[in-house]
Amino acid sequence: MNDAEIRKHIESLVEEEHRLLEHGERGRLDDADRERLDSISVQLDRYWDLMRQRRARRDAGQDPGVSHIRSEEVVEHYRQ
C-alpha cells in the first residue's frame, strides 16, 4: 500500500465514522453501530501508525515500503 492508498483508506474510515456519529446524535445508534465505531477507531489508529512509520523511514533515508500495519494490541497500548 502506498501513501495515497493509505490516506484514501483513512479518509473513507473517517467519513464512515462521521456518518455513524451523526446518526448517534439523532439517537439512532444500535449495538452494531457502536461496535463499528469502536472498530473504526482501532483501524484509524493502526493506519495512522502506518503513515507515521512510513514517514519516519522516509525521513531516515530508509525504504518506507517495508513498513507494516501493526496489530491492534500493539497500537492500542501506545502512550499518548
VOZA-10164 format. One record per atom (N, C-alpha, C): residue number from 1; residue in three letters; atom name; x, y, z. Coordinates in Angstrom, 3 decimals, padded with zeros to 6 digits. Atoms other than C-alpha are relative to their C-alpha. Layout:
<sites>
+-----+---------+-------+----------+----------+----------+
: num : residuo : atomo :        u :        v :        w :
+-----+---------+-------+----------+----------+----------+
: NUM :     Ala :    CA :        X :        Y :        Z :
...
+-----+---------+-------+----------+----------+----------+
</sites>
This chain:
<sites>
+-----+---------+-------+----------+----------+----------+
: num : residuo : atomo :        u :        v :        w :
+-----+---------+-------+----------+----------+----------+
:   1 :     Met :     N :  000.842 : -001.172 :  000.000 :
:   1 :     Met :    CA :  000.000 :  000.000 :  000.000 :
:   1 :     Met :     C :  000.893 :  001.243 :  000.000 :
:   2 :     Asn :     N : -000.781 : -001.228 :  000.015 :
:   2 :     Asn :    CA :  001.402 :  003.401 : -000.891 :
:   2 :     Asn :     C : -000.705 :  001.082 :  000.822 :
:   3 :     Asp :     N :  000.550 : -001.067 : -000.841 :
:   3 :     Asp :    CA :  000.810 :  006.705 :  000.924 :
:   3 :     Asp :     C : -001.380 :  000.453 : -000.464 :
:   4 :     Ala :     N :  001.287 : -000.459 :  000.526 :
:   4 :     Ala :    CA : -002.043 :  007.756 : -001.358 :
:   4 :     Ala :     C : -001.108 : -000.998 :  000.332 :
:   5 :     Glu :     N :  001.002 :  001.027 : -000.320 :
:   5 :     Glu :    CA : -003.868 :  004.450 : -000.839 :
:   5 :     Glu :     C : -000.314 : -000.009 :  001.493 :
:   6 :     Ile :     N :  000.209 : -000.035 : -001.460 :
:   6 :     Ile :    CA : -003.376 :  004.658 :  002.918 :
:   6 :     Ile :     C : -000.858 :  001.205 :  000.362 :
:   7 :     Arg :     N :  000.793 : -001.207 : -000.274 :
:   7 :     Arg :    CA : -004.686 :  008.236 :  003.006 :
:   7 :     Arg :     C : -001.448 : -000.174 : -000.441 :
:   8 :     Lys :     N :  001.361 :  000.220 :  000.505 :
:   8 :     Lys :    CA : -007.695 :  007.240 :  000.886 :
:   8 :     Lys :     C : -000.774 : -000.917 :  000.956 :
:   9 :     His :     N :  000.653 :  000.909 : -000.940 :
:   9 :     His :    CA : -008.457 :  004.386 :  003.284 :
:   9 :     His :     C : -000.348 :  000.735 :  001.303 :
:  10 :     Ile :     N :  000.258 : -000.791 : -001.213 :
:  10 :     Ile :    CA : -008.147 :  006.731 :  006.286 :
:  10 :     Ile :     C : -001.187 :  000.926 : -000.229 :
:  11 :     Glu :     N :  001.107 : -000.910 :  000.307 :
:  11 :     Glu :    CA : -010.463 :  009.251 :  004.628 :
:  11 :     Glu :     C : -001.325 : -000.740 : -000.041 :
:  12 :     Ser :     N :  001.213 :  000.810 :  000.069 :
:  12 :     Ser :    CA : -013.006 :  006.515 :  003.953 :
:  12 :     Ser :     C : -000.487 : -000.373 :  001.401 :
:  13 :     Leu :     N :  000.361 :  000.344 : -001.381 :
:  13 :     Leu :    CA : -012.920 :  005.400 :  007.584 :
:  13 :     Leu :     C : -000.530 :  001.218 :  000.749 :
:  14 :     Val :     N :  000.441 : -001.231 : -000.664 :
:  14 :     Val :    CA : -013.274 :  008.996 :  008.807 :
:  14 :     Val :     C : -001.407 :  000.375 : -000.456 :
:  15 :     Glu :     N :  001.340 : -000.297 :  000.513 :
:  15 :     Glu :    CA : -016.294 :  009.545 :  006.548 :
:  15 :     Glu :     C : -001.040 : -000.918 :  000.638 :
:  16 :     Glu :     N :  000.931 :  000.942 : -000.618 :
:  16 :     Glu :    CA : -017.946 :  006.394 :  007.876 :
:  16 :     Glu :     C : -000.191 :  000.327 :  001.478 :
:  17 :     Glu :     N :  000.078 : -000.361 : -001.418 :
:  17 :     Glu :    CA : -017.132 :  007.417 :  011.441 :
:  17 :     Glu :     C : -000.912 :  001.210 :  000.190 :
:  18 :     His :     N :  000.830 : -001.199 : -000.107 :
:  18 :     His :    CA : -018.721 :  010.837 :  010.903 :
:  18 :     His :     C : -001.473 : -000.310 : -000.248 :
:  19 :     Arg :     N :  001.403 :  000.386 :  000.259 :
:  19 :     Arg :    CA : -021.867 :  009.287 :  009.409 :
:  19 :     Arg :     C : -000.605 : -000.680 :  001.224 :
:  20 :     Leu :     N :  000.512 :  000.699 : -001.180 :
:  20 :     Leu :    CA : -022.226 :  006.999 :  012.406 :
:  20 :     Leu :     C : -000.176 :  000.953 :  001.176 :
:  21 :     Leu :     N :  000.118 : -000.957 : -001.100 :
:  21 :     Leu :    CA : -021.578 :  009.829 :  014.873 :
:  21 :     Leu :     C : -001.208 :  000.914 : -000.188 :
:  22 :     Glu :     N :  001.183 : -000.820 :  000.282 :
:  22 :     Glu :    CA : -024.204 :  011.999 :  013.168 :
:  22 :     Glu :     C : -001.270 : -000.807 :  000.271 :
:  23 :     His :     N :  001.132 :  000.896 : -000.255 :
:  23 :     His :    CA : -026.576 :  009.052 :  013.300 :
:  23 :     His :     C : -000.231 : -000.103 :  001.507 :
:  24 :     Gly :     N :  000.086 :  000.110 : -001.451 :
:  24 :     Gly :    CA : -025.820 :  008.726 :  017.000 :
:  24 :     Gly :     C : -000.528 :  001.254 :  000.659 :
:  25 :     Glu :     N :  000.509 : -001.256 : -000.547 :
:  25 :     Glu :    CA : -026.554 :  012.398 :  017.639 :
:  25 :     Glu :     C : -001.516 :  000.067 : -000.094 :
:  26 :     Arg :     N :  001.461 :  000.055 :  000.155 :
:  26 :     Arg :    CA : -030.084 :  011.653 :  016.482 :
:  26 :     Arg :     C : -000.609 : -001.122 :  000.843 :
:  27 :     Gly :     N :  000.483 :  001.061 : -000.877 :
:  27 :     Gly :    CA : -030.321 :  008.810 :  018.985 :
:  27 :     Gly :     C : -000.294 : -001.298 : -000.710 :
:  28 :     Arg :     N :  000.325 :  001.175 :  000.800 :
:  28 :     Arg :    CA : -030.280 :  006.083 :  016.365 :
:  28 :     Arg :     C :  001.122 : -001.031 : -000.060 :
:  29 :     Leu :     N : -001.079 :  000.989 :  000.007 :
:  29 :     Leu :    CA : -027.142 :  004.105 :  017.218 :
:  29 :     Leu :     C : -000.443 : -001.273 :  000.700 :
:  30 :     Asp :     N :  000.275 :  001.275 : -000.645 :
:  30 :     Asp :    CA : -027.660 :  000.447 :  017.911 :
:  30 :     Asp :     C :  001.328 : -000.644 :  000.399 :
:  31 :     Asp :     N : -001.218 :  000.665 : -000.464 :
:  31 :     Asp :    CA : -025.187 : -002.041 :  019.341 :
:  31 :     Asp :     C :  000.981 : -000.271 : -001.137 :
:  32 :     Ala :     N : -000.876 :  000.259 :  001.150 :
:  32 :     Ala :    CA : -023.841 : -002.930 :  015.892 :
:  32 :     Ala :     C :  000.720 :  001.281 : -000.425 :
:  33 :     Asp :     N : -000.617 : -001.282 :  000.339 :
:  33 :     Asp :    CA : -023.205 :  000.765 :  015.170 :
:  33 :     Asp :     C :  001.103 :  000.355 :  001.001 :
:  34 :     Arg :     N : -001.010 : -000.279 : -001.026 :
:  34 :     Arg :    CA : -021.340 :  001.164 :  018.463 :
:  34 :     Arg :     C :  001.238 : -000.883 : -000.201 :
:  35 :     Glu :     N : -001.115 :  000.910 :  000.282 :
:  35 :     Glu :    CA : -019.226 : -001.894 :  017.672 :
:  35 :     Glu :     C :  000.792 :  000.476 : -001.213 :
:  36 :     Arg :     N : -000.670 : -000.480 :  001.203 :
:  36 :     Arg :    CA : -018.472 : -000.497 :  014.235 :
:  36 :     Arg :     C :  000.825 :  001.252 :  000.302 :
:  37 :     Leu :     N : -000.760 : -001.186 : -000.393 :
:  37 :     Leu :    CA : -017.428 :  002.846 :  015.742 :
:  37 :     Leu :     C :  001.283 : -000.372 :  000.728 :
:  38 :     Asp :     N : -001.193 :  000.472 : -000.715 :
:  38 :     Asp :    CA : -015.053 :  001.040 :  018.081 :
:  38 :     Asp :     C :  001.015 : -000.584 : -000.979 :
:  39 :     Ser :     N : -000.870 :  000.613 :  000.998 :
:  39 :     Ser :    CA : -013.653 : -000.950 :  015.163 :
:  39 :     Ser :     C :  000.678 :  001.059 : -000.871 :
:  40 :     Ile :     N : -000.550 : -001.079 :  000.818 :
:  40 :     Ile :    CA : -013.185 :  002.187 :  013.070 :
:  40 :     Ile :     C :  001.091 :  000.739 :  000.764 :
:  41 :     Ser :     N : -000.986 : -000.694 : -000.828 :
:  41 :     Ser :    CA : -011.346 :  003.882 :  015.922 :
:  41 :     Ser :     C :  001.326 : -000.754 :  000.024 :
:  42 :     Val :     N : -001.206 :  000.828 : -000.027 :
:  42 :     Val :    CA : -008.887 :  000.997 :  016.154 :
:  42 :     Val :     C :  000.675 : -000.009 : -001.364 :
:  43 :     Gln :     N : -000.574 :  000.014 :  001.348 :
:  43 :     Gln :    CA : -008.422 :  000.824 :  012.393 :
:  43 :     Gln :     C :  000.687 :  001.322 : -000.325 :
:  44 :     Leu :     N : -000.623 : -001.300 :  000.234 :
:  44 :     Leu :    CA : -007.739 :  004.557 :  012.234 :
:  44 :     Leu :     C :  001.334 :  000.097 :  000.728 :
:  45 :     Asp :     N : -001.264 : -000.012 : -000.751 :
:  45 :     Asp :    CA : -005.100 :  004.223 :  014.949 :
:  45 :     Asp :     C :  001.065 : -000.808 : -000.730 :
:  46 :     Arg :     N : -000.955 :  000.872 :  000.681 :
:  46 :     Arg :    CA : -003.457 :  001.383 :  013.024 :
:  46 :     Arg :     C :  000.516 :  000.630 : -001.296 :
:  47 :     Tyr :     N : -000.426 : -000.596 :  001.263 :
:  47 :     Tyr :    CA : -003.417 :  003.229 :  009.694 :
:  47 :     Tyr :     C :  000.779 :  001.297 :  000.208 :
:  48 :     Trp :     N : -000.815 : -001.174 : -000.311 :
:  48 :     Trp :    CA : -002.179 :  006.496 :  011.227 :
:  48 :     Trp :     C :  001.385 : -000.433 :  000.445 :
:  49 :     Asp :     N : -001.295 :  000.536 : -000.413 :
:  49 :     Asp :    CA :  000.577 :  004.458 :  012.854 :
:  49 :     Asp :     C :  000.822 : -000.404 : -001.219 :
:  50 :     Leu :     N : -000.695 :  000.402 :  001.220 :
:  50 :     Leu :    CA :  001.462 :  003.015 :  009.453 :
:  50 :     Leu :     C :  000.537 :  001.227 : -000.740 :
:  51 :     Met :     N : -000.468 : -001.225 :  000.657 :
:  51 :     Met :    CA :  001.665 :  006.517 :  007.972 :
:  51 :     Met :     C :  001.204 :  000.579 :  000.743 :
:  52 :     Arg :     N : -001.131 : -000.514 : -000.780 :
:  52 :     Arg :    CA :  003.961 :  007.610 :  010.822 :
:  52 :     Arg :     C :  001.254 : -000.851 : -000.225 :
:  53 :     Gln :     N : -001.141 :  000.881 :  000.277 :
:  53 :     Gln :    CA :  006.174 :  004.562 :  010.265 :
:  53 :     Gln :     C :  000.631 :  000.345 : -001.345 :
:  54 :     Arg :     N : -000.492 : -000.278 :  001.353 :
:  54 :     Arg :    CA :  006.452 :  005.323 :  006.560 :
:  54 :     Arg :     C :  000.737 :  001.342 : -000.039 :
:  55 :     Arg :     N : -000.626 : -001.322 : -000.025 :
:  55 :     Arg :    CA :  007.244 :  008.998 :  007.198 :
:  55 :     Arg :     C :  001.356 : -000.059 :  000.713 :
:  56 :     Ala :     N : -001.255 :  000.116 : -000.750 :
:  56 :     Ala :    CA :  009.904 :  008.117 :  009.781 :
:  56 :     Ala :     C :  001.068 : -000.710 : -000.823 :
:  57 :     Arg :     N : -000.966 :  000.718 :  000.843 :
:  57 :     Arg :    CA :  011.566 :  005.621 :  007.442 :
:  57 :     Arg :     C :  000.490 :  000.888 : -001.144 :
:  58 :     Arg :     N : -000.369 : -000.875 :  001.107 :
:  58 :     Arg :    CA :  011.495 :  008.091 :  004.573 :
:  58 :     Arg :     C :  000.957 :  001.090 :  000.505 :
:  59 :     Asp :     N : -000.846 : -001.051 : -000.570 :
:  59 :     Asp :    CA :  012.978 :  010.846 :  006.802 :
:  59 :     Asp :     C :  001.386 : -000.518 :  000.369 :
:  60 :     Ala :     N : -001.283 :  000.607 : -000.369 :
:  60 :     Ala :    CA :  015.742 :  008.434 :  007.867 :
:  60 :     Ala :     C :  000.740 : -000.555 : -001.215 :
:  61 :     Gly :     N : -000.641 :  000.483 :  001.210 :
:  61 :     Gly :    CA :  016.582 :  007.623 :  004.248 :
:  61 :     Gly :     C : -000.199 : -001.487 : -000.236 :
:  62 :     Gln :     N :  000.286 :  001.425 :  000.149 :
:  62 :     Gln :    CA :  015.094 :  004.142 :  004.513 :
:  62 :     Gln :     C : -001.222 : -000.194 : -000.896 :
:  63 :     Asp :     N :  001.117 :  000.353 :  000.871 :
:  63 :     Asp :    CA :  012.531 :  002.357 :  002.355 :
:  63 :     Asp :     C : -001.305 : -000.027 :  000.798 :
:  64 :     Pro :     N :  001.275 :  000.008 : -000.714 :
:  64 :     Pro :    CA :  009.010 :  003.222 :  003.563 :
:  64 :     Pro :     C : -000.848 : -001.229 : -000.325 :
:  65 :     Gly :     N :  000.760 :  001.169 :  000.435 :
:  65 :     Gly :    CA :  007.737 :  000.164 :  001.698 :
:  65 :     Gly :     C :  000.115 : -001.195 :  000.919 :
:  66 :     Val :     N : -000.137 :  001.129 : -000.923 :
:  66 :     Val :    CA :  008.978 : -002.160 :  004.421 :
:  66 :     Val :     C : -000.833 :  000.206 :  001.268 :
:  67 :     Ser :     N :  000.888 : -000.246 : -001.141 :
:  67 :     Ser :    CA :  006.617 : -000.555 :  006.949 :
:  67 :     Ser :     C : -001.179 : -000.953 : -000.076 :
:  68 :     His :     N :  001.141 :  000.919 : -000.022 :
:  68 :     His :    CA :  003.758 : -002.755 :  008.028 :
:  68 :     His :     C : -001.019 :  000.460 :  001.029 :
:  69 :     Ile :     N :  001.058 : -000.346 : -000.936 :
:  69 :     Ile :    CA :  000.456 : -002.340 :  009.757 :
:  69 :     Ile :     C :  000.161 : -000.864 :  001.249 :
:  70 :     Arg :     N : -000.207 :  000.710 : -001.260 :
:  70 :     Arg :    CA :  000.829 : -003.243 :  013.400 :
:  70 :     Arg :     C : -001.332 : -000.482 :  000.557 :
:  71 :     Ser :     N :  001.203 :  000.589 : -000.574 :
:  71 :     Ser :    CA : -001.616 : -005.283 :  015.417 :
:  71 :     Ser :     C : -000.727 :  000.988 :  000.907 :
:  72 :     Glu :     N :  000.815 : -000.809 : -000.912 :
:  72 :     Glu :    CA : -004.404 : -003.761 :  017.446 :
:  72 :     Glu :     C :  000.632 :  000.033 :  001.387 :
:  73 :     Glu :     N : -000.570 :  000.089 : -001.343 :
:  73 :     Glu :    CA : -002.713 : -004.960 :  020.619 :
:  73 :     Glu :     C :  001.192 :  000.938 :  000.160 :
:  74 :     Val :     N : -001.170 : -000.882 : -000.059 :
:  74 :     Val :    CA :  000.457 : -003.019 :  019.812 :
:  74 :     Val :     C : -000.438 :  001.463 : -000.036 :
:  75 :     Val :     N :  000.371 : -001.387 :  000.220 :
:  75 :     Val :    CA : -001.141 :  000.186 :  018.576 :
:  75 :     Val :     C : -000.864 :  000.547 :  001.134 :
:  76 :     Glu :     N :  000.908 : -000.482 : -001.032 :
:  76 :     Glu :    CA : -003.814 :  000.431 :  021.242 :
:  76 :     Glu :     C :  000.663 :  000.161 :  001.370 :
:  77 :     His :     N : -000.676 : -000.142 : -001.286 :
:  77 :     His :    CA : -001.259 :  000.265 :  024.032 :
:  77 :     His :     C :  001.091 :  001.054 : -000.016 :
:  78 :     Tyr :     N : -000.945 : -001.109 :  000.041 :
:  78 :     Tyr :    CA :  000.852 :  003.214 :  022.909 :
:  78 :     Tyr :     C : -000.417 :  001.037 :  001.021 :
:  79 :     Arg :     N :  000.302 : -001.135 : -000.887 :
:  79 :     Arg :    CA :  001.086 :  006.048 :  025.378 :
:  79 :     Arg :     C : -000.120 :  001.248 : -000.842 :
:  80 :     Gln :     N :  000.211 : -001.255 :  000.738 :
:  80 :     Gln :    CA : -000.214 :  009.352 :  024.123 :
:  80 :     Gln :     C :  000.826 :  001.103 :  000.606 :
+-----+---------+-------+----------+----------+----------+
</sites>
